[in-house]
Amino acid sequence: MGMSVDRIAEPWGSRTSYGRHEPWPERVDTFLAPGVDAEAVDRWVQTASVLHSDGDAMDVAVKDGALVGVRGRAVDRVNRGRLGPKDLFGWQANGSGDRLTRPLVRRDGELTETDWDTAMGLVVSRSRELLADRGPGSIGFYTSGQLFLEEYYTLAVLARAGIGTSHLDGNTRLCTSTAAEALKESFGCDIDHADTLAFYGHNIAETQPVQWMRVLDRLQGADPPRLLCVDPRPTPVARHSTVHLAPRPGTNLALLNALLHEIIRTGRVDEDYVRTHTVGYEELARTVEDCTPAWAAGICDVPRTAIQEAAEMIGTADRLLSTVLQGVYQSHQATACAVQVNNLHLLRGMLGRPGAGVLQMNGQPTAQNTRECGANGDLPGFRNWENDAHVADLARVWNVEPSTIPHYAPPTHALQIFRYAEQGSIGMLWISGTNPAVSLPELPRVRAVLDRPGLFTVVQDLFLTETARFADVVLPAATWGEKTGTFTNADRTVHLSDRAIEPPGEARADLDIFLDYAARMDFRDKDGAPLIPWRDPESAFEAWKRCSRGRPCDYSGLSYAALRGGSGIQWPVTADAPGGTERLCTAGAAWADPFMCETYGKDLVTGASVSETAYRAFNPEGRAMLKGAAYLPPLQEPDGDHPFQLTTGRTVYHFHTRTKTARAPQLNAAAPDVWVEMNAEDADALHFGEGDLVEVTGPRGALRGRLRLTGIRRGLLFVPFHYGYWDTPAGRGPDGTTPGRAANETTVTDWDPVSKQPLFKIATADIRLVARGSAEASVAPTTAASAPARTGGAVRPTEGGAAAEVDEGPFHDTRGGDAQ
């Protein structure tokens, strides 16, 4: 046994300091249900986390056919045995008493239980009617970032080649579709070697807590890294940073252009690298020529000297590692900003070496697989829908005619799918593993779409979510721990998750549901054989390997056997690299070749597509492209009616819409209800106090929450986006008894022109007092970015007590073989 730590009060646990270029020490975190000790566990089953994008490797403990705890896997390259709060406590949701156990169908306006044949019969009947009457464009699919690779791939095949629809996207569109436009680089061990870490709109402490543990351990070791933080909130990253820039929301591009300007002006460009591996330098230099720190300071409302200090950090770094997340992806000019972070690394030659890379992060555990497998706005294997040779190759893999695969236009993005459903051209919408009635912007409109007569909605989920309450058919799904499959984290590490327990009642794995649908629809290839011949997870994985062969995400050398017992493995995995590939771009941007690239690109300002001819003329040798973009002011600016800016985000204790984490007692108690963050000086000016009940009103709707006074930049409000209505009397949205609670009541429907990612972080709002409160009434956690600015009051510290005590022990041998 090691030391016992309250991991609600201390989300990142104890420190195991280490120096630059040294290996990260092991620390095995273990949490077991009360009354269960390790000796009483029947077996430990190998898996990894599905409540953030780290993919922390763990074993789940099974006793008497139920999950009873977790422990980290010390052998794994990602986490070296550590687990975050959601990893440690979130598994309890599997055993929640309100799990869906039988299918539901709507009869006389009410959802009632039925059998699988009846439910699937209704889905198949409606599918065939729409295909016969209106064609494949009348059916749409909206999926998750939490299924397994094998399930996404099966969904992509049945949707694109079975139905023949282009209307397939994932909720990864909301989180990280901008990342798909940027470089995929290595992470993890690069923290061990970097001397400078830059976090752009990335509150890593709360979104990827185990990697923040790694950073904290480096900061306490020899030769600690310097930290640059770009975030308008006082996050834990900001508190530990060497330079913290808190720009006005919507001005990221002005800031990044000023940093590029300074790198060029001060002669910090790696000219040999730029000459050998890039194109577009002269045009980029012209774009940022006038973007001085003084110019950016006036736009971003940050000190000119701080911008210069940040540029100096980047320009003098020996090994620079940068990460990017929602503060960039969900804000104004998102893709243009993400590309400028890439440009900083290209100018400095900071790619493909230990400690030097850029990671365009994911927010969800299996978002990488959604993109790889073609379950969002890509074709499987990162194939280019505009490249006829790529479409023909995919048709060869699936044994269908190329014309079967829709490629007359880009695959339809999520908000457009809902627009088509609103207009009536989509008559059936199948939603799997996601909750758009809380997570999409402008919720009053989303609820109206889901409630529209004539739209047949299928929801496949674990619980009766807000979205499921609108459905015509609800299919009970099995979840992590109850099924087998693989998934890939943000640094390309593939993990295997074995089934540990049976799903409750009649719930089925998502793969089995999709296979059942495909069989009932009798999808066939061009020779008359079943389009989808696989019947279980491992054979689905083998089919995916064939599809990925020769593509950037090549899995062809990987197997379930290789993934069992040891560490996760990074793709590409081939005959030449059977142990995986630690780092990409060691010799430049290999996949930018016009014959191989996933896309020919878009104009970063307008989103207009670049033609194949133009791409080949600009980049005939397939080098990395330096693409600049001019800053434009956001369309939404504060005014007299809505004088504040409004942004949304996460807390370390919850995931997405709380369907799992709110059913873990320790996590729910740490952050039980929505809150509103406001700068303490802004609150003083309005005579507001800690714990007051306030109403935040945007152009489309309103919400109420308790006020938390923090050091967030002035003029900005923050609301966590996790909270909805399933645990309120209303059930699916605000009504006469339940006021608005979801952050997306106040956001508007707008998206980045390139990535089509919604812009959740640049709304405007007003705020008014509803009722006086007290510090004791405040519900916001005190441990992370929402920590109160004034500590002298009566705000209760966030603690978990004995129920949250976790053993942070020494190394345990997790290579043993009882995982199957």
Solvent accessible surface area in square Angstrom, and as a share of the most:
residue,aa,sasa,rsa
1,M,197,0.88
2,G,32,0.31
3,M,109,0.49
4,S,74,0.48
5,V,9,0.05
6,D,21,0.11
7,R,0,0.00
8,I,1,0.00
9,A,32,0.25
10,E,89,0.40
11,P,3,0.02
12,W,31,0.11
13,G,9,0.09
14,S,25,0.16
15,R,63,0.23
16,T,34,0.20
17,S,58,0.38
18,Y,9,0.03
19,G,3,0.03
20,R,40,0.15
21,H,113,0.50
22,E,84,0.38
23,P,103,0.65
24,W,3,0.01
25,P,48,0.30
26,E,64,0.29
27,R,9,0.03
28,V,0,0.00
29,D,0,0.00
30,T,20,0.12
31,F,13,0.06
32,L,30,0.15
33,A,23,0.18
34,P,125,0.79
35,G,90,0.86
36,V,28,0.16
37,D,79,0.41
38,A,52,0.40
39,E,154,0.69
40,A,37,0.29
41,V,18,0.10
42,D,88,0.46
43,R,78,0.29
44,W,29,0.10
45,V,0,0.00
46,Q,8,0.04
47,T,2,0.01
48,A,0,0.00
49,S,2,0.01
50,V,7,0.04
51,L,12,0.06
52,H,3,0.01
53,S,0,0.00
54,D,5,0.02
55,G,0,0.00
56,D,0,0.00
57,A,1,0.01
58,M,2,0.01
59,D,5,0.02
60,V,1,0.00
61,A,0,0.00
62,V,5,0.03
63,K,61,0.26
64,D,118,0.61
65,G,55,0.53
66,A,46,0.36
67,L,18,0.09
68,V,17,0.10
69,G,0,0.00
70,V,0,0.00
71,R,38,0.14
72,G,0,0.00
73,R,7,0.03
74,A,0,0.00
75,V,25,0.14
76,D,0,0.00
77,R,52,0.19
78,V,3,0.01
79,N,0,0.00
80,R,60,0.22
81,G,0,0.00
82,R,0,0.00
83,L,0,0.00
84,G,0,0.00
85,P,0,0.00
86,K,7,0.03
87,D,5,0.03
88,L,0,0.00
89,F,0,0.00
90,G,4,0.04
91,W,18,0.06
92,Q,43,0.19
93,A,4,0.03
94,N,16,0.08
95,G,69,0.67
96,S,25,0.16
97,G,88,0.84
98,D,73,0.38
99,R,16,0.06
100,L,17,0.09
101,T,50,0.29
102,R,83,0.30
103,P,0,0.00
104,L,19,0.09
105,V,2,0.01
106,R,78,0.28
107,R,115,0.42
108,D,151,0.78
109,G,48,0.46
110,E,115,0.52
111,L,40,0.20
112,T,53,0.31
113,E,96,0.43
114,T,11,0.07
115,D,63,0.33
116,W,15,0.05
117,D,93,0.48
118,T,48,0.28
119,A,0,0.00
120,M,0,0.00
121,G,31,0.30
122,L,78,0.39
123,V,0,0.00
124,V,9,0.05
125,S,53,0.34
126,R,60,0.22
127,S,0,0.00
128,R,121,0.44
129,E,85,0.38
130,L,2,0.01
131,L,50,0.25
132,A,86,0.67
133,D,113,0.59
134,R,116,0.42
135,G,17,0.17
136,P,56,0.35
137,G,35,0.33
138,S,2,0.01
139,I,0,0.00
140,G,0,0.00
141,F,2,0.01
142,Y,1,0.00
143,T,1,0.00
144,S,0,0.00
145,G,0,0.00
146,Q,34,0.15
147,L,9,0.05
148,F,1,0.00
149,L,0,0.00
150,E,1,0.01
151,E,3,0.01
152,Y,0,0.00
153,Y,2,0.01
154,T,0,0.00
155,L,1,0.01
156,A,0,0.00
157,V,1,0.00
158,L,0,0.00
159,A,0,0.00
160,R,1,0.00
161,A,8,0.06
162,G,20,0.20
163,I,10,0.05
164,G,15,0.15
165,T,1,0.01
166,S,7,0.05
167,H,20,0.09
168,L,0,0.00
169,D,0,0.00
170,G,0,0.00
171,N,3,0.02
172,T,1,0.00
173,R,20,0.07
174,L,9,0.04
175,C,6,0.04
176,T,0,0.00
177,S,5,0.03
178,T,0,0.00
179,A,0,0.00
180,A,23,0.18
181,E,64,0.29
182,A,13,0.10
183,L,35,0.17
184,K,40,0.17
185,E,1,0.00
186,S,0,0.00
187,F,7,0.03
188,G,2,0.02
189,C,23,0.14
190,D,0,0.00
191,I,1,0.01
192,D,8,0.04
193,H,44,0.19
194,A,0,0.00
195,D,23,0.12
196,T,0,0.00
197,L,2,0.01
198,A,0,0.00
199,F,4,0.02
200,Y,2,0.01
201,G,12,0.11
202,H,2,0.01
203,N,18,0.09
204,I,0,0.00
205,A,0,0.00
206,E,6,0.03
207,T,12,0.07
208,Q,0,0.00
209,P,1,0.01
210,V,0,0.00
211,Q,3,0.01
212,W,1,0.01
213,M,0,0.00
214,R,7,0.03
215,V,0,0.00
216,L,17,0.08
217,D,0,0.00
218,R,0,0.00
219,L,42,0.21
220,Q,114,0.51
221,G,17,0.16
222,A,72,0.56
223,D,84,0.43
224,P,66,0.41
225,P,8,0.05
226,R,76,0.28
227,L,1,0.00
228,L,1,0.00
229,C,1,0.01
230,V,8,0.05
231,D,14,0.07
232,P,28,0.18
233,R,18,0.06
234,P,26,0.16
235,T,1,0.01
236,P,6,0.04
237,V,0,0.00
238,A,11,0.09
239,R,119,0.43
240,H,91,0.41
241,S,24,0.16
242,T,85,0.50
243,V,12,0.07
244,H,68,0.31
245,L,1,0.01
246,A,25,0.19
247,P,4,0.02
248,R,61,0.22
249,P,13,0.08
250,G,1,0.01
251,T,0,0.00
252,N,15,0.08
253,L,1,0.01
254,A,0,0.00
255,L,1,0.01
256,L,3,0.02
257,N,1,0.00
258,A,0,0.00
259,L,0,0.00
260,L,0,0.00
261,H,22,0.10
262,E,8,0.03
263,I,1,0.00
264,I,44,0.22
265,R,149,0.54
266,T,52,0.30
267,G,62,0.59
268,R,64,0.23
269,V,22,0.13
270,D,54,0.28
271,E,118,0.53
272,D,91,0.47
273,Y,34,0.13
274,V,12,0.07
275,R,151,0.55
276,T,78,0.45
277,H,41,0.18
278,T,7,0.04
279,V,29,0.17
280,G,14,0.13
281,Y,57,0.22
282,E,112,0.50
283,E,100,0.45
284,L,0,0.00
285,A,25,0.19
286,R,158,0.58
287,T,44,0.26
288,V,1,0.01
289,E,111,0.50
290,D,114,0.59
291,C,11,0.07
292,T,50,0.29
293,P,8,0.05
294,A,59,0.46
295,W,88,0.31
296,A,0,0.00
297,A,18,0.14
298,G,69,0.66
299,I,39,0.20
300,C,0,0.00
301,D,86,0.44
302,V,11,0.06
303,P,86,0.54
304,R,110,0.40
305,T,69,0.40
306,A,15,0.12
307,I,0,0.00
308,Q,61,0.27
309,E,92,0.41
310,A,0,0.00
311,A,5,0.04
312,E,80,0.36
313,M,9,0.04
314,I,0,0.00
315,G,4,0.04
316,T,60,0.35
317,A,4,0.03
318,D,74,0.39
319,R,59,0.21
320,L,1,0.01
321,L,2,0.01
322,S,1,0.00
323,T,1,0.01
324,V,0,0.00
325,L,1,0.01
326,Q,14,0.06
327,G,20,0.19
328,V,3,0.02
329,Y,0,0.00
330,Q,9,0.04
331,S,3,0.02
332,H,25,0.11
333,Q,14,0.06
334,A,0,0.00
335,T,2,0.01
336,A,0,0.00
337,C,0,0.00
338,A,0,0.00
339,V,15,0.09
340,Q,0,0.00
341,V,0,0.00
342,N,10,0.05
343,N,0,0.00
344,L,1,0.01
345,H,1,0.00
346,L,6,0.03
347,L,0,0.00
348,R,34,0.12
349,G,3,0.03
350,M,5,0.02
351,L,9,0.04
352,G,8,0.08
353,R,82,0.30
354,P,59,0.37
355,G,0,0.00
356,A,0,0.00
357,G,0,0.00
358,V,0,0.00
359,L,3,0.02
360,Q,6,0.02
361,M,1,0.00
362,N,3,0.01
363,G,3,0.03
364,Q,1,0.00
365,P,1,0.00
366,T,0,0.00
367,A,0,0.00
368,Q,4,0.02
369,N,0,0.00
370,T,0,0.00
371,R,2,0.01
372,E,0,0.00
373,C,0,0.00
374,G,0,0.00
375,A,0,0.00
376,N,4,0.02
377,G,21,0.20
378,D,19,0.10
379,L,1,0.01
380,P,0,0.00
381,G,0,0.00
382,F,9,0.04
383,R,5,0.02
384,N,0,0.00
385,W,55,0.19
386,E,58,0.26
387,N,14,0.07
388,D,106,0.55
389,A,70,0.54
390,H,12,0.05
391,V,1,0.00
392,A,46,0.36
393,D,45,0.24
394,L,0,0.00
395,A,2,0.01
396,R,160,0.58
397,V,38,0.22
398,W,15,0.05
399,N,42,0.22
400,V,7,0.04
401,E,89,0.40
402,P,53,0.34
403,S,99,0.64
404,T,49,0.29
405,I,1,0.00
406,P,12,0.08
407,H,49,0.22
408,Y,171,0.65
409,A,37,0.29
410,P,70,0.44
411,P,14,0.09
412,T,13,0.08
413,H,21,0.09
414,A,0,0.00
415,L,8,0.04
416,Q,43,0.19
417,I,0,0.00
418,F,6,0.03
419,R,96,0.35
420,Y,66,0.25
421,A,0,0.00
422,E,51,0.23
423,Q,106,0.47
424,G,20,0.19
425,S,59,0.38
426,I,0,0.00
427,G,0,0.00
428,M,0,0.00
429,L,0,0.00
430,W,3,0.01
431,I,0,0.00
432,S,2,0.01
433,G,18,0.18
434,T,7,0.04
435,N,7,0.03
436,P,0,0.00
437,A,0,0.00
438,V,1,0.01
439,S,21,0.14
440,L,1,0.00
441,P,3,0.02
442,E,21,0.09
443,L,0,0.00
444,P,52,0.33
445,R,60,0.22
446,V,7,0.04
447,R,36,0.13
448,A,63,0.49
449,V,4,0.02
450,L,5,0.02
451,D,81,0.42
452,R,57,0.21
453,P,119,0.75
454,G,53,0.51
455,L,11,0.05
456,F,32,0.13
457,T,0,0.00
458,V,0,0.00
459,V,0,0.00
460,Q,1,0.00
461,D,14,0.07
462,L,18,0.09
463,F,1,0.00
464,L,54,0.27
465,T,1,0.01
466,E,0,0.00
467,T,0,0.00
468,A,0,0.00
469,R,75,0.28
470,F,14,0.06
471,A,0,0.00
472,D,36,0.19
473,V,1,0.00
474,V,0,0.00
475,L,0,0.00
476,P,0,0.00
477,A,2,0.02
478,A,1,0.01
479,T,11,0.06
480,W,20,0.07
481,G,1,0.01
482,E,3,0.02
483,K,11,0.05
484,T,30,0.18
485,G,0,0.00
486,T,0,0.00
487,F,1,0.00
488,T,0,0.00
489,N,6,0.03
490,A,11,0.08
491,D,4,0.02
492,R,3,0.01
493,T,0,0.00
494,V,0,0.00
495,H,4,0.02
496,L,1,0.00
497,S,0,0.00
498,D,6,0.03
499,R,116,0.42
500,A,2,0.02
501,I,24,0.12
502,E,115,0.52
503,P,29,0.18
504,P,38,0.24
505,G,65,0.62
506,E,71,0.32
507,A,7,0.05
508,R,77,0.28
509,A,17,0.13
510,D,4,0.02
511,L,5,0.03
512,D,64,0.33
513,I,0,0.00
514,F,1,0.00
515,L,5,0.03
516,D,27,0.14
517,Y,0,0.00
518,A,8,0.06
519,A,62,0.48
520,R,75,0.27
521,M,18,0.08
522,D,76,0.39
523,F,22,0.09
524,R,122,0.44
525,D,20,0.11
526,K,118,0.50
527,D,112,0.58
528,G,42,0.41
529,A,44,0.34
530,P,70,0.44
531,L,9,0.04
532,I,9,0.04
533,P,83,0.52
534,W,20,0.07
535,R,141,0.51
536,D,67,0.35
537,P,34,0.21
538,E,82,0.37
539,S,40,0.26
540,A,0,0.00
541,F,0,0.00
542,E,61,0.27
543,A,4,0.03
544,W,0,0.00
545,K,25,0.11
546,R,138,0.50
547,C,0,0.00
548,S,0,0.00
549,R,153,0.56
550,G,42,0.40
551,R,17,0.06
552,P,19,0.12
553,C,0,0.00
554,D,11,0.06
555,Y,0,0.00
556,S,18,0.11
557,G,35,0.33
558,L,1,0.01
559,S,36,0.23
560,Y,4,0.01
561,A,80,0.62
562,A,50,0.38
563,L,1,0.01
564,R,65,0.24
565,G,20,0.19
566,G,24,0.23
567,S,32,0.21
568,G,6,0.06
569,I,26,0.13
570,Q,9,0.04
571,W,3,0.01
572,P,27,0.17
573,V,0,0.00
574,T,33,0.19
575,A,100,0.78
576,D,141,0.73
577,A,30,0.23
578,P,94,0.59
579,G,64,0.62
580,G,20,0.19
581,T,36,0.21
582,E,83,0.37
583,R,32,0.12
584,L,37,0.18
585,C,26,0.15
586,T,97,0.56
587,A,86,0.67
588,G,8,0.08
589,A,19,0.15
590,A,80,0.62
591,W,97,0.34
592,A,15,0.12
593,D,44,0.23
594,P,4,0.03
595,F,134,0.56
596,M,65,0.29
597,C,6,0.03
598,E,43,0.19
599,T,57,0.33
600,Y,3,0.01
601,G,14,0.13
602,K,46,0.19
603,D,60,0.31
604,L,15,0.07
605,V,52,0.30
606,T,90,0.52
607,G,12,0.12
608,A,59,0.46
609,S,67,0.43
610,V,41,0.24
611,S,61,0.39
612,E,67,0.30
613,T,107,0.62
614,A,48,0.37
615,Y,5,0.02
616,R,71,0.26
617,A,83,0.64
618,F,83,0.34
619,N,0,0.00
620,P,88,0.56
621,E,119,0.53
622,G,8,0.08
623,R,73,0.27
624,A,9,0.07
625,M,47,0.21
626,L,4,0.02
627,K,48,0.20
628,G,25,0.24
629,A,5,0.04
630,A,59,0.45
631,Y,34,0.13
632,L,81,0.41
633,P,87,0.55
634,P,8,0.05
635,L,164,0.81
636,Q,43,0.19
637,E,71,0.32
638,P,48,0.30
639,D,82,0.42
640,G,78,0.75
641,D,106,0.55
642,H,34,0.15
643,P,63,0.40
644,F,23,0.10
645,Q,10,0.04
646,L,0,0.00
647,T,7,0.04
648,T,2,0.01
649,G,9,0.09
650,R,20,0.07
651,T,4,0.02
652,V,0,0.00
653,Y,1,0.00
654,H,1,0.00
655,F,9,0.04
656,H,23,0.10
657,T,6,0.04
658,R,2,0.01
659,T,26,0.15
660,K,31,0.13
661,T,0,0.00
662,A,12,0.09
663,R,36,0.13
664,A,0,0.00
665,P,85,0.53
666,Q,18,0.08
667,L,0,0.00
668,N,43,0.22
669,A,79,0.61
670,A,7,0.05
671,A,0,0.00
672,P,52,0.33
673,D,54,0.28
674,V,4,0.02
675,W,3,0.01
676,V,0,0.00
677,E,0,0.00
678,M,0,0.00
679,N,17,0.08
680,A,9,0.07
681,E,99,0.44
682,D,13,0.07
683,A,0,0.00
684,D,67,0.35
685,A,70,0.54
686,L,76,0.38
687,H,138,0.62
688,F,22,0.09
689,G,25,0.24
690,E,30,0.14
691,G,0,0.00
692,D,4,0.02
693,L,41,0.20
694,V,0,0.00
695,E,30,0.14
696,V,0,0.00
697,T,48,0.28
698,G,5,0.05
699,P,53,0.33
700,R,124,0.45
701,G,20,0.19
702,A,34,0.26
703,L,1,0.00
704,R,75,0.27
705,G,4,0.03
706,R,69,0.25
707,L,1,0.00
708,R,1,0.00
709,L,10,0.05
710,T,1,0.00
711,G,47,0.45
712,I,0,0.00
713,R,36,0.13
714,R,121,0.44
715,G,28,0.27
716,L,0,0.00
717,L,0,0.00
718,F,3,0.01
719,V,0,0.00
720,P,0,0.00
721,F,35,0.15
722,H,0,0.00
723,Y,0,0.00
724,G,1,0.01
725,Y,0,0.00
726,W,38,0.13
727,D,64,0.33
728,T,27,0.16
729,P,124,0.78
730,A,24,0.19
731,G,4,0.03
732,R,82,0.30
733,G,8,0.08
734,P,49,0.31
735,D,77,0.40
736,G,86,0.83
737,T,109,0.63
738,T,10,0.06
739,P,66,0.42
740,G,11,0.11
741,R,25,0.09
742,A,0,0.00
743,A,1,0.01
744,N,5,0.02
745,E,4,0.02
746,T,0,0.00
747,T,1,0.00
748,V,17,0.10
749,T,42,0.24
750,D,48,0.25
751,W,77,0.27
752,D,0,0.00
753,P,43,0.27
754,V,4,0.02
755,S,2,0.01
756,K,52,0.22
757,Q,0,0.00
758,P,0,0.00
759,L,14,0.07
760,F,10,0.04
761,K,25,0.10
762,I,10,0.05
763,A,2,0.01
764,T,7,0.04
765,A,0,0.00
766,D,54,0.28
767,I,11,0.06
768,R,115,0.42
769,L,55,0.27
770,V,45,0.26
771,A,45,0.35
772,R,145,0.53
773,G,32,0.30
774,S,48,0.31
775,A,20,0.15
776,E,92,0.41
777,A,35,0.27
778,S,11,0.07
779,V,33,0.19
780,A,5,0.04
781,P,1,0.01
782,T,27,0.16
783,T,28,0.16
784,A,2,0.02
785,A,0,0.00
786,S,5,0.03
787,A,21,0.17
788,P,21,0.13
789,A,51,0.40
790,R,119,0.43
791,T,121,0.70
792,G,81,0.78
793,G,57,0.55
794,A,51,0.40
795,V,28,0.16
796,R,152,0.55
797,P,88,0.55
798,T,15,0.09
799,E,113,0.51
800,G,22,0.21
801,G,37,0.35
802,A,92,0.72
803,A,60,0.46
804,A,0,0.00
805,E,68,0.30
806,V,0,0.00
807,D,17,0.09
808,E,8,0.04
809,G,6,0.06
810,P,81,0.51
811,F,85,0.35
812,H,67,0.30
813,D,95,0.49
814,T,4,0.03
815,R,129,0.47
816,G,51,0.49
817,G,81,0.77
818,D,71,0.37
819,A,11,0.08
820,Q,150,0.67
